[in-house]
Amino acid sequence: MNKCPVSEFCGGCQFQGIDYATQLEIKQKKAEDLLKDFHNVEKIIGMEDPDHYRNKIQISFACDEHKNTISGYYIPSSHMIVPVNECLLCDEKLNEIYISVRKILKKYRVSVFDERNMKGCIRHLLIRSTNLNEYMLVLVTGTSSIINQDQIVKEIIKYNPDIKTIIQNVNNRFTSAILSNRNNILYGKGYITDELCGLRFKISANSFYQVNKRQTEILYNTALDLCDLKENDTVIDAYCGTGTIGMAASRYVRKVIGVESNESAVKDALNNKKTNNIENIDFVLDDAGRYMDNLSSHDARIDVVIMDPPRAGSSTKFMSSMVRLSPKRVVYISCNPITLANDLRYLSRYYKIKKIQPVDMFSYTQHIETIVQLSRR
Ligand SMILES: C[S@@+](CC[C@H](N)C(=O)[O-])C[C@H]1O[C@@H](n2cnc3c(N)ncnc32)[C@H](O)[C@@H]1O
């Protein structure tokens, strides 16, 4: 990949200009430094093609001091934007759609949201793609209406026919979160469909979905292998998002329960259960810790827990309840080896760590994804 012209300012890619083999070596060393006390760390599973892998782009808009529109990425830990016309990590068509939509918004004189006075319309663009080449555009606005909305939507679809749905997300709060919960569907059904592990998944604007369009299946299959699933198992898919891993697991076991705190992800998960005709999976909208605590006070029998918490790691409540429930096997998928190490320090008192397998999901960045296999002592 050519060196990105804005990488020094944008901060999204820490490993720009470093060849891919060296990137993997750096990640391997970091994973070993943080995790080797628990178990030997397997060789990281790299990507076959490390370029243009992301299925999601988030672009922010602002005005500079001369009232010119700028659009691009936030400089880390700031509210300043570095102008970006193309992100080399993203699926190339996401870049094309971004430029096309930006042109159309400019043509129709849509105002840009100004954080200083909280006025103006367009604040961010979020564009997602799937392996079925369906695209979703989310126009995040500070205002509840968009000037010339109908013409804008028509023109966006005319020039970008792969966009299957356009959503307006109204976000007029002073916040660093990109999306609010206020969505209006302007075109299409409000979701796009992906295909993964032989299953179909509907994804809506607010739901978490893995961003690496090529490596996710490898991540999931590796995690499922480490679960060593048995026909009679009851499995918890904790922090389940749209239910992807749990549904892939459901083919091999008696019952799966997915638990997730994001309402829109649980709605997607329930839809996905129907779309894929899966009967032996249930989804619960709850804090994963509270749910496990509840289960443990009812003496439920759980054989396997798959846990895939956010970057901050799991909670003490979740882990102590899991220890009380005492599943035979746990597979921990982590996107942050620092919080993973903290959590393993606790879990290793009750569970034997049998395998640590890093998988590269984020080339050109410092992020490390790791799967850990644990079995009850
Ligand atoms: C790293 S994602 C994993 C999602 C899913 N396993 C996947 O592969 O797509 C973490 C998920 O945990 C959810 N989450 C965050 N905190 C939670 C909590 N306290 N209880 C339940 N789910 C939570 C997020 O909404 C997000 O969907």
Ligand as a Chemical Component Dictionary entry (heavy atoms), coordinates in Angstrom:
data_LIG
# 
_chem_comp.id                   LIG 
_chem_comp.type                 NON-POLYMER 
_chem_comp.pdbx_formal_charge   0 
_chem_comp.three_letter_code    LIG 
# 
loop_
_chem_comp_atom.comp_id 
_chem_comp_atom.atom_id 
_chem_comp_atom.alt_atom_id 
_chem_comp_atom.type_symbol 
_chem_comp_atom.charge 
_chem_comp_atom.model_Cartn_x 
_chem_comp_atom.model_Cartn_y 
_chem_comp_atom.model_Cartn_z 
_chem_comp_atom.pdbx_ordinal 
LIG C1  C1  C 0  -16.440 -6.317  20.482 1  
LIG S1  S1  S 1  -18.187 -6.240  20.265 2  
LIG C2  C2  C 0  -18.519 -7.925  19.889 3  
LIG C3  C3  C 0  -19.793 -8.195  19.147 4  
LIG C4  C4  C 0  -19.945 -9.571  18.505 5  
LIG N1  N1  N 0  -19.446 -10.640 19.325 6  
LIG C5  C5  C 0  -19.346 -9.593  17.111 7  
LIG O1  O1  O 0  -18.387 -10.318 16.865 8  
LIG O2  O2  O -1 -19.860 -8.872  16.237 9  
LIG C6  C6  C 0  -18.737 -5.980  21.877 10 
LIG C7  C7  C 0  -20.242 -5.912  22.055 11 
LIG O3  O3  O 0  -20.524 -5.809  23.458 12 
LIG C8  C8  C 0  -21.649 -4.966  23.640 13 
LIG N2  N2  N 0  -21.590 -4.529  25.043 14 
LIG C9  C9  C 0  -20.834 -3.558  25.579 15 
LIG N3  N3  N 0  -20.988 -3.513  26.913 16 
LIG C10 C10 C 0  -21.866 -4.500  27.239 17 
LIG C11 C11 C 0  -22.422 -4.959  28.469 18 
LIG N4  N4  N 0  -22.097 -4.408  29.626 19 
LIG N5  N5  N 0  -23.291 -5.989  28.428 20 
LIG C12 C12 C 0  -23.628 -6.572  27.249 21 
LIG N6  N6  N 0  -23.128 -6.183  26.056 22 
LIG C13 C13 C 0  -22.265 -5.151  26.040 23 
LIG C14 C14 C 0  -21.488 -3.898  22.577 24 
LIG O4  O4  O 0  -22.729 -3.278  22.286 25 
LIG C15 C15 C 0  -20.952 -4.721  21.398 26 
LIG O5  O5  O 0  -22.002 -5.187  20.590 27 
# 
loop_
_chem_comp_bond.comp_id 
_chem_comp_bond.atom_id_1 
_chem_comp_bond.atom_id_2 
_chem_comp_bond.value_order 
_chem_comp_bond.pdbx_ordinal 
LIG C1  S1  SING 1  
LIG S1  C2  SING 2  
LIG S1  C6  SING 3  
LIG C2  C3  SING 4  
LIG C3  C4  SING 5  
LIG C4  N1  SING 6  
LIG C4  C5  SING 7  
LIG C5  O1  DOUB 8  
LIG C5  O2  SING 9  
LIG C6  C7  SING 10 
LIG C7  O3  SING 11 
LIG C7  C15 SING 12 
LIG O3  C8  SING 13 
LIG C8  N2  SING 14 
LIG C8  C14 SING 15 
LIG N2  C9  SING 16 
LIG N2  C13 SING 17 
LIG C9  N3  DOUB 18 
LIG N3  C10 SING 19 
LIG C10 C11 SING 20 
LIG C10 C13 DOUB 21 
LIG C11 N4  SING 22 
LIG C11 N5  DOUB 23 
LIG N5  C12 SING 24 
LIG C12 N6  DOUB 25 
LIG N6  C13 SING 26 
LIG C14 O4  SING 27 
LIG C14 C15 SING 28 
LIG C15 O5  SING 29 
# 
